[in-house]
């Protein structure tokens, strides 16, 4: 029975891929709405977190607990697959701490505070990736990837101004995080500041080193936003000795290109279609199963849209299996509970 299931699944996915190549150059491109960096995010509690570097993440979390921080829990960001975070608060000192893990950049931590007036804020971070020098007035951020948790706390207390700060408790950690991100995104949109930076391998300090630390002042206190795509990309089909895409149905790939996101301006976008190349599946925190589900939903929605304009018949024999899979996945994974399959 299991073998039969996977045979049927393979046939359905093949139908979905065929549908893509039929309509890719025509109507389907018009149905593909490019995604931008989300203007807002929503934290989703994760009761069973799967840290890739569990030892490092738990060590950082324990260090904050030893310093008197209260745990606010582990969260996913559905709009940013591949990011896991743990929040902590210390209301008596008006401090918020966040331990992150990104599938590519590993584990790092921030300590944040928000002043009571004028929208000013401070973040001290040991994030490993480069950060931009553009910043909103009053939102200071200090970076040094070599800092320990105790050193992050020391620098935070040394850098904080002698002004009242907003206390944050466990119950409003998620709100603080989401609002900090929204402020950052709004400022960048209005100021035309560059988006979040790529890889730390090209890091250029925004200010001269001061006593061994590198000081940057980017846009917002609160979370260090997950990095964008690399600016230079070599696709599998462009590597030496390669002449074809290895992810086509004919090549027997299990990485369904239709399940990859569409992100406008992303350097990882396939040269021949609008989806990010499946080569970068892991950097987005996606699995083969995720791609299969996303592909069925993408193709099903596209076919429904075309049917609404009288351009396709979902009941046609060649579409029956695809639509059955589409309905199954949308029922099992509603958008409100599983946004990762719809973005």
N, C-alpha and C positions, 0 to 999 in steps of 0.2 A: 504493500500500500504506500509506504514512504517513497519507494522508487517511482511509482506511478505519479505521486504528487509532484515530485521534482521534474518529471518529464513534462507534465502539464504546465508547471510553472515556467519551464524553459520555453515552451511553445508560446505561452502568453507574453513573455518578455520579448521573444522574437517578433511577435506581432506588433508590440509597442515600438520596438526599434525600427521595424519596417515602416510603421506609420510616420515616424519622425523623418526618415529619409525621403518619403514621398512628399511631405508637405514642407520640408525645411526651407526650400527656396521660395515658397509662395506664402500661403496663408498662415502657416504655423509660426513663422517669424513674427508676424504681426500680433500673435497671441502671446508671445513670450515677453512679459513685462520685466525689464531689467530691474535688479535690486540695487539699492544704494546702501551705504552704511546706515543701519536703522537709527531713526531720530529718537526713538524711545526703546527701552528694554524693560523686561519684566522678569524678576527673579522667581524661580520655581524651586521650592524645597526639594532636596534630594536625600531621602532617608537612607539610601544604600549607595553612598558615593564610591566610585571606582577610580581611586587615584592611581596614576601610572607610577609615580614615585611616592608611594605611600609613606615610606620612612621619612623622607625630607618634609613632606607636608605635615605629617603628624608631629614632627620635631618642632616645626615653627609654631604650630597651634599650641602645643604644650608650653612653649616658651612664653607665649602671650598669657596663657592661663596662670603660669607661675608668677607673672607680673601683675596679677589681679584682674585680668580681663575675663568677662563672662561670655560664654559661647552663645552665638545667635543662630548657629546651624550652618549646614552645607546647602549650597544652591547651584542650580544650573541656570544658564541664560539661553532660553530657546532660540533667541535671535542670533546667537553667537555659538554655534556648535563647536565643541572642542575646548570650552572654557568651564572650569569647575572652581568654585570659591567657597571659603569658609569665613563667616563673619564673627567678629567679637567686639564687645563694647566695654568701656570703663567709664560709667557715667560720672563718678566723682571727679574725674580729671577731664571730662568732656572729650574723650578719645574714642575713635573707631579704628579697628584694625581689620585688615582683609588679607587672607592667605589665598593666593591664586595658583591654579595650574593650567597651563596652556599646552596643547598636544605637541607643539613645536618648541616653545620657549621654556618649558619646565615650570618650576615652582618659584614664586617670589612673594613678597609681602609689602603692604603699605600700612602706614599709620596716618590717620587723618583727623583733622579738627576743623570745625566751622565756627567762625566768629559770629557773635550775636547781632552785629550790625554791618551794613554796607556790603554784604555778600562776600566778604573776604574769607579766605580759607588757606589751609596749609596741609600738604601731604609730604611725607618723607618715605621714600621707596627704595628698595634694592632690586627693582626690576632689571632684568638682563638686557632688554632691548633698548635701542636708541629712542629718545623722546625729543619732540620738536621744541624749538625755543619760543615759538609763538605762544602767547598766553594772554588771558584776560586780566585786566588790572586787578590787583589784590588777591589773585589766586596763585599763591606761591607753591612750587613743588621742588623738592630737593632729591636728587638721585645719586646713589652710590651703590653699585651692584655688589660691593664687597661687604656691606654692612650686615651684622648679625641682628637678630630681633632686639636684643638689649641695646645695641648701638642705634637702631632706628628710634627707639623710645628716648634715648638720651638726646639725640639730635632734634627730635620733635620738641622736647621740653626746652631745649636751648634756643630753638628758633621761634617758638610761639611768642606772640606779642602780649603785652600786659593789658589785655582787653578781655571782657567777658566772652565766653564761648557757649555755643549751644550744646546742651547735654543730649545724648542719644542713648536710648535703652534697647534692650533686646527686641522689643515689639516693633520698633520703628527702624531697625537696621535696613530692611529691604527698601523701605521708602526713601531713606537717606541715600542709599546707593543708586536707586533708579533716578532720583531727582538730580543727583550730582552728575550722572551721565547725561541727562536731558539738558542741563545747563551747559555742559561742555559742547554738546552737539549743536545747540542753538547758537552759542557764541561763534563756533567755527563756521556755521552756515552764514551768519550775518557778517562776519569779518572776512570771509573768504580765506581763512587760515587753512594751511595744508592739512590733509587728513592724518590719521595716526600713522606713525612711522613703520618702516619695514624691519629688516633684520639688524641685530646688534653688531653684525660683522662689519657694517659700514658706519659705526657710531662716530659722530663728530661732536664733541662737547659744545654746548651752546654758550658756555662761559668758561673762563680760564679756571683751572684747578685751584682750590683754596685749601691748603693744608691736607691734601690727599683726597679730598672729595670733589666730585663734579657737581656743580649746581646748575639746574635747569629750571626754567619757569614756564611750563606749558599752561594749557588752558584752564584746567579745573582741578580742585582738590577732589578727593574721593578716588575712585578706581583708576588705575593705570589701564587705559583701554587696550584690549587685545590688538595685536599688530595686524596691519593689512597685508596684502599679498606682496611677495618679493617684486622688485621693480624689473629684474631681468629673469626671464624664464626660458628654459630650453625644453621643448616638448619631446616626448619619446620619438615622434615621427621625424624630428629634426636632428636627432643624435647621429653620430657617424655610423654609417652602415645601415641605417634605418631608412626605409622609403615609404612605409605605409603606417597608418594609425594602428596600434596594437589592440585597440579597444573596440573594433568593429565586430559585428555579429559573426562575420565570416572567419575572424580570427579566434572565435570561441571564448572571448573575454567574458568574465563574470562581472566586470565593472560597467554597469549600464550608464552610458553617457547621458541619457535623458534624465537620470536621477541626480545629476550634478547641478548645483545652483547656477543661476544666471546673475552675474554681478557686473554692472556696467563699469568699464574702465579697468577691470581686474586683469593684471598681466598674465594670469594663468588661463585666460579664456582661449579655447581651442580656435586655431586660425580658420577652421572650416565650419564651425557651428558656434552658437552663442553661449554654450555651456562651458563652465570651467572644465578643463581636461581631467579625466578620472585619475590621472597620474597623481593628482594632489588630493585624493580622497581622504587620506589619513590626516593631512594638515587641517582639514575642516572638521575633524572629529566624526567622520562618516564611515560606515561599514558597508560591505557588499549588500547586506540585508537592507540597510537604509536606502541604498541606491535603487534596489528593486522596488521597494515600496514607493519611493518618491517618483520613479519613472512611471509606474502604473497610474499614480495620481495625476502627474503632469499630462500624460497622454490622454487620460480620460477626461480631464477638464478641457483640454484643447479640443477634443472631439465633440464634447457637449457644446462648447462655444460655437464651433463650426456648424453643428446641427441647428443651433438657434437661428442661424442665418440661412438655413437651407442649403448649406454647402457640403453636408455629409449626413450619412444615415447610420446612427449608432446601432441600429438593429441589423445592419448588413452582416452577412456571415463572417466576413473578414474582421469585424470589430466585436463580435459577441464575446469572445474570451477576454479581450481587453476590458470591456465594460463590466463584465462580471468581477474581474479582479479589482477594478476601480471602485465599484460599489462595496466590495468586501473590505478594502483597505480604509475607505472613508468612514465606514461604519465602525471598524475596529479602532481606528485612530482619528477621532474627531479633531478638527483644526484647533479648537480651544484647548485641548489637552495635549496635543502633539504637534505644535506649530513647526517643529523641525522638518516635518514631511511636506510642508506647504510653502516654505520660503525659498 
